[in-house]
Amino acid sequence: MAESQPFVIWAVLDVKPEEFDEFRKAALEDAADSVGKEKDCLQFNVLVPSGRKDRIALFEVYTSKEAFDVHMQTPHFKKFIAAAETATTGKDVTELYLAGGGSKPSQS
């Protein structure tokens, strides 16, 4: 894959149901801080399966793999990882490069 293509993280985390609300809050804070404070974080979405309180997925887009490596050194990421250590029971993380596609700006 070409290094100039955006780097994507797709992570699915199994969450203890009793920890779900607090962990969701931690994930949303990490997402907001990542997009707001990191110029190379292009997108960070927190997704929750409908009707479930035992899983959270993260879709993160960075300008490069190196930008993601920088992300992992930030205080907000470290705070999120600390929350994940107690709230999750498993994870599946996939690293991808964006090959193409399209999107429309969100309409609030």
Buried (B, 14 or more C-beta within 10 A) or exposed (E): EEEEBBBBBBBBBEBBEEBBEBBBEBBBBBBEBBBEEBEBBBBBEBEBEEEEBBBBBBBBBBBBBEBBEBBEEBEBBEBBEEBBEEBBEEEEEEEBBBEEEEEEEEEE
